[in-house]
Every structure is written in C-alpha cells, then in structure tokens.
Amino acid sequence: MPELACGFRTSGWRMWPLDLCLSELRTMGYSAVELCLEHPDVAPRTLDSARCEAVAEQLSGLRLSSVSFHGKREHPALKAEYTRLLIDGAVRLRSAGAPSDTVVIAPPERRKRDDAREHQRRFMELVRLLRELCPVAADAGLFLAVEPEPDTVVHGGADLDRLLDAVGHDALRVNLDVGHTFLTEPDPLAEIRRLSGRLAGVHVEGMARGVHKHLLPGEGDLDLPAALATLWEVGYRRPVVVDLFDIQDDPPAHADAALRGLHRCLQAAAFVPLGPAALSA
C-alpha cells in the first residue's frame, strides 16, 4: 500500500488557536501540516524569530510540508510583500527546528470583468514577482510552488506551462491540487505524470465533475485512489495535504472525517488499475 504522509492545511482552523489546532491534528493521526499564513497566529508580519520558535515547538511531531498564503484577491503590492515574508518565515521556521523547503503560492484570481489584456497584465505581474523571488528562494534552499487553480491567471496546465517558461528558473515548482486538475484537464492522470518532475507538493480532496467545491476525500466524481496510485507510481513521496477551508463550523469533525476518507483512498490505491482514462471516464 502506498505510504504517503497525510497532512492538513491550517487555513480552515483560523478561528482556533494554532496550538490547539495542531494538537487536534496530531491526536487524530495526521503526520504533516501546511502552515497557512491566513491563520491569525502566523500572520505574515508576525513571523519574527521568537514567534517561529514558538510555532516550531507547537509543531512537535508534525512534519511541516510547506508554508503558504493564498491571497488570490490581494492587491499586487500586498501579494508581493506577503510572498517575500513567506520566504523569510520559512527560513526562520527552519532555523527554529521546523524545516520545509516549499513555499506555496496561489495565482491571482481571474476576475469576471477582466478582458484578455487585463488578464495578461495580471499574469505578467505574477511572472515579474516570481522572476524576482526565485533567486532569493534558491539562495535560501527553497522552492516556490505555484498552484494552478480554476478561475485564476494560472487556470490549468496550459497557463502553468506559460508561467514556467516565462520565469525560467529551477526554483519554480508546482503544488498540484488533484481536484483542480480533475476540473481543468482532460486526462488528470496524464497531467500528474507530465508534472511529476516539478512537484513540490500535492493537495487532495473530493471533487464533483464540473463543480469547484472541495469535498471530503473519496466524495464526488474524482477517483482519488487512482490519482494517489499515480503519484506513487511516478515517485512522489512528499505529504499529501487535505485542502478543506470552509469548515469553521466544526474543524475537528471535518478533519477527522477527511483523514478517514483519505486512509480509505490510500488503501484502495494499491489495487487501482492505472489505465489512461481512469479519472476521466
């Protein structure tokens, strides 16, 4: 059976104290966590050395898979500042004993009012930011992992290829959300294989066909066992991180149900036939 570390993103726990969130996840059986700077206890401007030391202590027993700040709707200047602070925070967390080599970056949203020229302008803002920060990240031993997402300036694989080519730096990697790939690509398994050499992280959840709503792993039309089996096949050994964020009503219940669903999918993954249409049928 594929043995991949199971993680959870902390953005859905932003109404809970971070130490209690991490304690709950650890008790449930999660072994990894993505530290989301949307959580007020790790807001980007608060991650000084003392705060990082406290967070590293709270993370005891949990692998830090990555740090992130999505901020799809932030002003470009604020987005740039927070991305720089993400890099600084990752370096300080590593010094404090919580190492991770991955900073996850969400592209700006593609607004409904944007025409093609405005879309291209926002895309190039992201290109310029990544051209500036990839050398900084590389010097710090970090990857910047862009996450393609529907209705952003990096909607799917075609936009991602344009971005990778335009930036042209090896520190730029991919954080692949399997549910997003199910929505944007005709053959999600082929996309996983195609990007396997660039994967710095993976998000998982359930997804219904044609509906961008994150569900519990195993729910919806996405064949998550096939995706997990493909990740294992191509040599992916980093954590798979559950991405559920609209769970403020009861984060522990959602996270516990998600881990149970993910474990069932991992168990099933050992027996999934990996045909070319396994996800898209």
LINKA-V552733 format. One record per backbone hydrogen bond with DSSP energy under -1.0 kcal/mol. NH is the residue of the N-H (numbers start at 1). CO is the residue of the C=O. E is the energy in kcal/mol with one decimal. If there is no record, write none. Layout:
nh:NH co:CO e:E
nh:NH co:CO e:E
This chain:
nh:7 co:240 e:-2.7
nh:9 co:242 e:-1.7
nh:10 co:34 e:-1.9
nh:13 co:10 e:-1.6
nh:14 co:11 e:-1.4
nh:16 co:13 e:-2.5
nh:21 co:17 e:-2.3
nh:22 co:18 e:-2.8
nh:23 co:19 e:-1.9
nh:24 co:20 e:-2.5
nh:25 co:21 e:-2.4
nh:26 co:22 e:-2.3
nh:27 co:23 e:-2.3
nh:28 co:24 e:-2.2
nh:29 co:25 e:-1.2
nh:30 co:25 e:-2.1
nh:31 co:6 e:-2.1
nh:32 co:6 e:-1.5
nh:33 co:63 e:-2.4
nh:34 co:8 e:-1.9
nh:35 co:66 e:-2.2
nh:37 co:68 e:-3.5
nh:39 co:36 e:-2.0
nh:42 co:39 e:-2.1
nh:43 co:40 e:-1.1
nh:46 co:43 e:-2.5
nh:48 co:46 e:-2.4
nh:52 co:48 e:-2.4
nh:53 co:49 e:-2.1
nh:54 co:50 e:-1.8
nh:55 co:51 e:-2.4
nh:56 co:52 e:-2.6
nh:57 co:53 e:-1.6
nh:58 co:54 e:-1.9
nh:59 co:55 e:-1.8
nh:60 co:57 e:-1.3
nh:62 co:59 e:-3.2
nh:63 co:31 e:-2.9
nh:65 co:33 e:-2.1
nh:65 co:63 e:-1.0
nh:67 co:102 e:-1.8
nh:68 co:35 e:-2.2
nh:69 co:104 e:-1.0
nh:74 co:71 e:-1.3
nh:79 co:75 e:-3.0
nh:80 co:76 e:-2.5
nh:81 co:77 e:-2.1
nh:82 co:78 e:-2.8
nh:83 co:79 e:-2.0
nh:84 co:80 e:-2.2
nh:85 co:81 e:-2.4
nh:86 co:82 e:-2.1
nh:87 co:83 e:-1.8
nh:88 co:84 e:-2.1
nh:89 co:85 e:-3.0
nh:90 co:86 e:-2.6
nh:91 co:87 e:-2.0
nh:92 co:88 e:-2.3
nh:93 co:89 e:-2.8
nh:94 co:90 e:-2.0
nh:95 co:91 e:-2.1
nh:96 co:92 e:-1.7
nh:97 co:94 e:-1.3
nh:98 co:93 e:-3.2
nh:103 co:143 e:-2.4
nh:104 co:67 e:-2.8
nh:105 co:145 e:-2.9
nh:109 co:72 e:-2.0
nh:110 co:151 e:-2.9
nh:114 co:111 e:-1.7
nh:119 co:115 e:-2.6
nh:120 co:116 e:-2.2
nh:121 co:117 e:-2.1
nh:122 co:118 e:-2.3
nh:123 co:119 e:-2.2
nh:124 co:120 e:-2.4
nh:125 co:121 e:-1.6
nh:126 co:122 e:-1.5
nh:127 co:123 e:-2.0
nh:128 co:124 e:-2.6
nh:129 co:125 e:-2.1
nh:130 co:126 e:-2.5
nh:131 co:127 e:-2.5
nh:132 co:128 e:-1.9
nh:133 co:129 e:-2.2
nh:134 co:130 e:-2.6
nh:137 co:133 e:-2.9
nh:138 co:134 e:-2.8
nh:139 co:135 e:-2.2
nh:140 co:136 e:-1.2
nh:141 co:138 e:-1.6
nh:142 co:137 e:-2.9
nh:143 co:101 e:-3.1
nh:144 co:171 e:-2.4
nh:145 co:103 e:-3.1
nh:146 co:173 e:-2.2
nh:147 co:105 e:-2.1
nh:149 co:154 e:-2.2
nh:152 co:149 e:-1.1
nh:153 co:108 e:-2.5
nh:160 co:156 e:-2.4
nh:161 co:157 e:-2.4
nh:162 co:158 e:-1.8
nh:163 co:159 e:-2.3
nh:164 co:160 e:-2.9
nh:165 co:161 e:-2.5
nh:166 co:162 e:-2.4
nh:167 co:163 e:-2.5
nh:168 co:164 e:-2.5
nh:172 co:169 e:-1.6
nh:173 co:144 e:-3.2
nh:174 co:198 e:-2.6
nh:175 co:146 e:-2.2
nh:176 co:201 e:-2.3
nh:178 co:203 e:-2.5
nh:181 co:177 e:-2.3
nh:182 co:178 e:-1.9
nh:183 co:179 e:-1.3
nh:184 co:180 e:-1.9
nh:185 co:181 e:-2.3
nh:191 co:187 e:-1.7
nh:192 co:188 e:-2.2
nh:193 co:189 e:-2.2
nh:194 co:190 e:-2.6
nh:195 co:191 e:-2.0
nh:198 co:195 e:-2.5
nh:200 co:174 e:-2.8
nh:201 co:174 e:-1.3
nh:203 co:176 e:-2.2
nh:204 co:241 e:-2.2
nh:206 co:215 e:-2.7
nh:211 co:208 e:-1.7
nh:213 co:211 e:-1.9
nh:215 co:206 e:-2.6
nh:219 co:216 e:-2.5
nh:221 co:207 e:-1.3
nh:222 co:207 e:-2.0
nh:224 co:222 e:-1.5
nh:227 co:223 e:-1.6
nh:228 co:224 e:-2.8
nh:229 co:225 e:-2.6
nh:230 co:226 e:-2.0
nh:231 co:227 e:-2.3
nh:232 co:228 e:-2.3
nh:233 co:229 e:-2.4
nh:234 co:230 e:-2.1
nh:235 co:232 e:-1.4
nh:236 co:231 e:-2.6
nh:240 co:5 e:-2.7
nh:241 co:202 e:-2.6
nh:242 co:7 e:-2.9
nh:243 co:204 e:-2.2
nh:247 co:245 e:-1.5
nh:250 co:247 e:-1.4
nh:254 co:250 e:-2.0
nh:255 co:251 e:-2.9
nh:256 co:252 e:-2.6
nh:257 co:253 e:-2.3
nh:258 co:254 e:-2.4
nh:259 co:255 e:-2.2
nh:260 co:256 e:-2.0
nh:261 co:257 e:-2.3
nh:262 co:258 e:-2.7
nh:263 co:259 e:-2.6
nh:264 co:260 e:-2.0
nh:265 co:261 e:-2.0
nh:266 co:262 e:-2.5
nh:267 co:263 e:-2.4
nh:268 co:264 e:-2.3
nh:269 co:265 e:-1.7
nh:271 co:268 e:-2.1
nh:272 co:269 e:-1.1
nh:275 co:273 e:-1.1
nh:278 co:275 e:-1.6
nh:281 co:277 e:-1.5
